[in-house]
Structure formats: structure tokens, C-alpha cells
Amino acid sequence: MKVIIIGGFLGSGKTTTLISLGKHMVKNGHRVAIIVNEIGEVGVDGETLSGSGLIAKELTSGCICCTLRISMEYTLQILKEEYDPDVLIIEPTGIALPLQIKEHVALMELPDLSFAPVVTIVDASRFDVELSQVPRFIMMQIKEAEILCVNKIDLVDREKLANVTERLMDANPDALIVEFSARQADTQFIRFIDLLAEEGTARHAGENRNSIELSQVSSYSGKYSIDAHGLDRNDMAATVLKMLEEVKERIESINPVFIGHVKISLNLGKDLIKGSLTSSQGEPLIELFESPGQDHGQLKFLSAVTQVSRSDLISIVDSAIRSNLNKRNAAYEAEAVNPADGLISIAGSKK
């Protein structure tokens, strides 16, 4: 089994990258499984992966490079027994250290295991802000990578792209650098896939590090059950957009240059609405998908941002979600979150 670890800070485009990567590999005859790690108690990407026809398991309530090692080992064993993939893609939380994850997986001594080069994705449009907010952590992710992917090149001009690439070369001269747009899956993205066929050789040396503490990021997640009867998907997409706009405005009042990731997933039964916000510099993004189906409506959210206290983040996110649901006269109720819910949940079907 070939293990591909795709790291990168919150909002850098890891999920979009692994969906495009997974689809390409499935199309070429591979049996692909994915482990997605979210820092909060609720995972919000499983339904998107399921809709892409990929096998995925979500690990929540911590980071697999420090607090969820046992859960990851159990999940790997379950995947091996139930699906026996020949390619495993691991998407850790954005505040994880990918090389440390590789070391933990290697120590599990699973049979016939190999590793692709360790990947760190860098958001070309936010690189300066990332370095200003969490410089030490960002540089750790960069320096430990064997492949540095400069993503979202469609959002920057050529001069900025060249500047980001040059600084990455200075920080890690041994890494291979590839520039692409994961959303567009361009020709350079195919080059990136070819690079993954090589064998990764990097090893983590030294003591284990608590990446959550190093990142100094606050996080908050949760979910609501919603009566989806009579709710229009376009109206609710506008509602999710309004939630994120309010979250952005209030976080900016505390930290005008925040980065991170705020995700909202609203399942209306037949339709799935996903909203995403990654920084003060960017605007919220809304996407519509066909839902894999469920009996009732559900809204799930995950927020993780820099230099905002957790108490402030909770107040901001809860207020934005509830006030906008009230404006739509949507009936909703907060659901209790069990941290164990996401540890071995399958999001997808065997194909």
C-alpha cells in the first residue's frame, strides 16, 4: 500500500487537491482510500468525498500527528481489512506536521507499506499573511516537505507567484516545487501526480511535537438538526453565504488579518451546500452538490482561526448561524457532539 500524506495550513486547498488526486487514481485503476483529520469534534468533508465516489474515513477531535495516533492505527487496520486499498491518502488537519505523521505510520509496521514524498500545500494567495500570523509553524511545514505545492495560482499574478516560489526555494532548497490550481486540475497538477510515484525518503528526527500548541489556533465545531421541509436550496445557499460574511466581519474586528478555515455544510436531503472562508483577504465560497442522501436536514460547521480566543470564536459562529436560520424561519436544534462519532465512520462506498 502506497501512503500519500498531503499537508498544508488551514484553507490551503488540501481537500480539493485530494479529491482531484483520488479521482485521477481511481480512473487509472487504483483502489484508493482516504483518511481525513479534522481538529474539531465534527467532520464536514465526508459528504463531499462520498459524493465524489471515494472511500474516506474521518478522524476528529484532535490531530493525528500528536493526539490521535491510536485512533489512526485502528482506522488503518479497518481500512486494510474492509477495503484493502493499494493507495492511501492521508489529509491531516492544517495544524499538523506531515513528517511526524509519516513516522507514526511507519512505526505501525503494516505489511507491504511504502511512502510517497511528503507533500505540503502552500496557498499562493495567502502566503504573506500566513507568515505574519504563524511564521514558525508555517516554516516547519515547509522545511519538512519533499514536494512543495504552490496552489491557487489562478488567484495571483505572475510576479507574486514567482516571489512565493523563490521564497519557498530559499526555505527548502531540497524540495521539488510544483505550481498548480487544484480546482482546475491543470497540466501542472498532472505533473504533481507523477511526482508522487517516487519513493519518499524524508525521516522525522527528534522528539514528538504538539502541533496544536505550536500553531496557536483556536477551533470550534458543532452541528444542528434542521427541518429541511420547504427550504429552497438557493435561498439556503444565500443564507450560508450570509453566515460566513458575518463571521468574517466579526473576526476581523478582533484580528483584521486572520487566516484559518471556517466551513459550513448544510444537507437538505437532496442537496448539499458547502461554504468556506479561509482568511480576511478572501471572500466566502459557496458550492452546491448532490447529497448522498439522509433522512433529515443537518448543518455542520468547523472553525479554526488565528489569534482569536476560543470563547470569542464560539460566540461569533453561534450567533451568525442561529440569527440567519431564524431569519429564514428554519426550525433547528443543536445536536450533542460525541467525539467518538467520527473516528471510524465511513464516508463513501466501495467501487
N, C-alpha and C positions, 0 to 999 in steps of 0.2 A: 504494500500500500504506500503510495506516494503522498506525503503530507506537505501541503502548501499553507504557510502561515502569512496572512495578509494583515499587517498592522498599519497604524497611522492615527493621527489625533482625531478627536471627535469631529464629525462632519466633513472629513476629508474625501469621502466617496467610497468607503470600503464596501458597503453593501451593493452599490451599483456595480462596482468592479467585480465582485464575486458572482453576481447574477450573470453578467456578461461572460465571465470566465466559465462558470458552471454550464451554461447553455452550450457554449462552444465545445466543451469537452464531452458533454453528453451526445452532441451531434456527431462527434468523432468516435463514438463507441465506448466511451469510458463510463464506469459506474461511479458516480460522484455523490459524495455525502458532504454535508456542511455542518459545522458547529459554529453557532453564533453566540457570542457572550455579551450580555448587557450588564451594565453596572447596577441598574435598579432592579427592583423585585418583579418588574413586569417587562416582558419582551414584546416588542411591537413590530418586528420584521418577519416573524414566522409566517404570517398570512401572505405576505408579498412573495416570499420564497416558495410557498406552497403553490401560489398562482403561477409561478414560473416552472412548475413541474419538477422541482428539485427536492431531494431528501435533506431535511435540516433538523437539527436539534438545538434548542435554546438553553443556554446556561445563564441563570440570572442571580441577582443578589450578591454580586461580588466580581472579582477579577480572576480569571483563570491562571494568571501568572503569579498570584500570591494566595488568595483566599479560597479558590475553588478547585484546587488541584485534585482532590479526591473525587469530586463530582465529575471532573473532566475524565478521569481514568475510568470511572464507571460508565460514562456516556460512550467513550471509545469502545469499551467492551461490548456494550449493547449494539452499537452500530456494526461492529465486526460480526457479531453473531446473527443479527437480523438481516443485514444488507450486504455485508462483505464487499465494501467498495474497493476499487483499485486506486481511487483518488479521494483524499480527504482534504477539504479546505477549511481552515480554522480562521474565523474572523473574531479576534478578541475585541473587547471594549477599547475605545480610543485612548484610554488611560492605562493601557497595558504595555509591557515591554516584550515584543515578539521573540527576541532571542532567549529570554528567560522561559517562555512557553516551550520553545523547541527543546530546551534542556530537560524540562519536566516530562515531555512526551518521550524523549529518548530514554529516560530512566525507567519508563514503564516496561521496556524490553518486550514490546509486541513483536511477533514474528514477521519477517519479510517487510520491514519498515525502512523507508528511505525519505529523505527530505529534499524539497526544492530549496533554492536560495531564499533566505529570509527577506520578506518584502515590507517596505514602509512606504505608504502613500502620502504625498505632500500636496496640499491644496495650493495651487499656484496663486489663487486669488486672495488667500488669507495669510500667506507665509510671513509677511512682516508683522502682522498683528499677533500671530501665534508666538513669534519670538519675543514680542514685547510683553505678552501675558504669561507665558510659561517657558522661558528660554531654556532652562536646564533640562526640563523634561523633553521638549521637542528635540533638542540636540542629542539626547540619549537615544531616542528612537531613530534618528538619522544615522548616527555613528555606528549603530549595531546592525544596520541593514546591509544586505548583499545586493539587493536591487532597490533603487530609489525611483519611485514612480511619481512624476510630476503630473498631477491630474487637473482637470478643469481648464485645460489650455484654451478652450473656446471662450473663456471669460476674461482673458488678459491679452494685452497687446504683445507684439514680438519682443519689444525692449524689456518689458517686465519679465517675460518668460525667460529670456536669456540671462537676466540678472539672478533670478531664482536658481536656475540650473548651475550657473557659475558658483554661487554660494554653496550649493549642495556639493559640488565637486571639491571645493576647498575644505568643507567639513568632513567629507568622507571620500577621499580620492580613490579608494579601492572598490567602491560600489559601481555597479552598472547603472546608468541613468537612462530612463525612457520617458518621453513626454507623450501624453495622450489625453483624450477625453473618453472616460469610461462610459459615459452616457451615449456617446455616438459610436463607440466600439470601432474606432478608426483603424487605419493600417498600422499605426504605431502600437495600437493595443494588441494586434495580432503578433507583432514583434515581441511584446511583453510575454504573451503566452508561450512563444517559442523559447524564451529565456528560462521559463520555469521547467523546461525539460532537463536542464542541467542539474547536477548534484550540489546541494548546499554544503558548505564546509565550515561555516562560522560556528563557534562554540562560545557559550557563556562562561566567563571566568569570574570567580569571586562569590560573595555572599548573595543570597536572595534579597531582592529589594521590594519594598511595599510600594507598588506603583500608584496606588490610590493616594497615599500620603504625599508622595513626590509630586503628583500632578496638582494638588491643592484645588481640586474641582469639587463643587457641591452638586449633589444629584437628588432627584425626587421623581418617583413614578407612582402610577396607580391606574385604576380602571373603574368605569361606570357601566352599569347595565342601562340600556335605553330602549324605550318603546319606539321602535322604528316605523310603526304603522302610520302611514300618511306623510312621512317625511320625504321630501324631494331631494334627490342626490345633488342637484346643482345648488339648491338653497343651502344644503348642509355643507357642501364644499366651500361656499362663501362664508359660512359660519366658522368652519375650521380655520380659514384664512384670517378671519377677524380675531379669533382666539390668539393666533400666533402674532398678529400685528400688535395686539395689546400686551402680550408677553414681552415682545421686543421693546416696546416703548417703556415699560416699567423697569425692565432690567437695565436699559440704557440710562435710566435716571440714577441708578446705583453705580454701574460700570459702563461708561459710554463706549468702551472698545472691547466688550465681551466677545469671547468665542466659546464654542461648545456645540451642543446639539439639543434642540428641543423637537421631539417627534410626537405627533398625534395621529392615531389610527382609528378611524370610525367605520365600523362594519354595520351596514344597514340591511344585511341579509343577502341581497343580490349584488350590492355594490360595496366596494371598499374605497374609502377616501383616506389618503395619506398626506399629511402636512409635515413640512420640515423647515427648521430655521437653524442656521449654523453660525451666525455672527451678527454684530451690529452693522457691519458693512453691507451685508446681503439682505435680500428680501425673502419672505417666506415662499416656499414652493409647494404647490398643491398638485397631486396626481390622483387619477381615478383608475381603479382596477375592477375587474370582475371578481367578486368574492368567491372563495371556495365553498361558501355556504355555512350558515349557522342559524339556529332556531330563533335567536333574538338579537336585537341590536346591542352593540358594545363599543364603547370608546376606551382606548388605552393610550396612555401617554408616558413619555420618558423625557426628563430634562436633566441636563448636566452642563453647567457653565462655569466660567472662571470668575473668581473674585466677587462672588455674591454669596452671602451666608445661606445656609440651608433653610433657615426659618423664613427669610425673605423670599427665597425661591418657592417654597411651599405656598406662601400667601399669594404670590403673583400668579402662579399657574392655576391654583384652585379658583381664584377669583375670575380669571379670564375664561376658564372652561364653564363654570357654573353660570356666570352672568349671561354668556352668549347662548347657552342652552335654554335659559329662562326666557330670553328674548324670542326664541323660536317656539316657545311653549312646549318644549320637548320634555316628556316625563322621564326622569332618570333617577338612579340610586347608586351611591357609591358601593363598590364591591370590596369585600375583605380580600386582602392580598396574602396569599400563602407563599413564602419564599421558595418552598419546595416545588411549587406548581410547574415552573419552567425547567426543572433540572433535566428531565428526560422526555419532555413532550416532543412528539414527532410532528413536524410541520411539513407535510408533503406526502407523496405516495410513491411506491416503488414502480419504476417504469423501465 
